[in-house]
Amino acid sequence: MTAPKITVVGIGEDGLDGLAPATRKLVEGADVLVGGARHLSKVSGGKKQRIDWKDGFDAAFDEMAKKTGKQVVVLASGDPLNFGVGKNVIARFGVDAVTVLPAPGAFSLAAARMGWPLADVECLTVHGRDLETINLYLVPGQKIFILSWDGETPGKVAGLLTSRGFGPSKIVVLSNMGGDETRVEATAHAWGQGACPDLNVIAINCAASPDADQAAWSRVPGLSEDAYEHDGQITKRHVRAATLARLAPMPGQVLWDVGAGSGAIGIEWLRAQPSSSAIAIERDKGRCKVIARNAGNLGVPGLTIIEGAAPDVFDGLTPQPDAVFLGGGVFVEGLLEACWKALSPGGRLVANAVTVESQKRLLSYRNEIGGDLTRLSVAHAGPVGGLQAFTSLKDIIQLAAVKK
């Protein structure tokens, strides 16, 4: 059986007229055209079979797979591999079966309109994603492009910026670029433009309010406890920074934060490396809700939260972790062993202990699996009468081990 020949073609609002002659000839000569209604409408006439996305990608891909020996052309917006359908097509049919022909994408067009070098801009999408993702990138002076979900998105973004202390930020909404273009602009706190055309990109030049208490947080691990809502169950910032250093966030890797408390370890893992993923495991229902709020406020709403007791919830939990943090419960029977067993080869286990009993347990377990034991001591200066003196926090013994 001969597989279909699939080409993913990026097309702009100017339709076929904007394509190179060879690409236009390919589209016009295709046996099957695939795409959304807006893209399919740009190719008129002919007897080509058409497949749209109305029943979802999987249904359309199933139909495409039946077109053996046929030339199948998938129409996509601009650059199909920049938050586009190209990724989905390749995931289904394999890179060897797919040719991608990109056109200028929304970000490239927006950069041209704004005069902003793309290398200086954070390019995001909230198309089908949480708006709170933007929070991670809110820093004074930062330039951001956002692919909108619809015409209501700019107003929602303006509201989010204002609530986060970035009301003075300049917003420019560029709609239908390459076609019947429109452009509207205002500051976030003065936004009153109403709905924009659905097909739009939001350009933001971030500026913080002078009276904002804390308009931005660094992405370096070790945020102040003030960045979090918590009930005291939070790894203190200096210990947290040392812990994240040993967990070593890396692109695409997975962390299990066992006994997550406020969620700070998982949140800072994601902030340090946004392409990674993290699962926060917490038995207390109230704390799970707090973790969700903290994750949204700090720009990583994709943190997965599992309510339940460890290690009971480990059964069937995926994906397998590349790193596991155990900040409490070291003395729970079988928990250290279960965390170690769950790790993928080359994975990192970091466990912190405060009590003498837990510290002895880490020493004993280090003798079984190897690794490093470190004592972390922190002292803060504070007033003693009219003078200053250091007050020590409880020492932490930390086990860090790599699974060979």
Order of alpha helices (4+ residues) and beta strands (2+ residues): beta-alpha-beta-alpha-beta-alpha-beta-alpha-beta-alpha-beta-beta-alpha-beta-beta-beta-alpha-beta-alpha-beta-alpha-beta-beta-alpha-beta-alpha-beta-beta-beta-beta
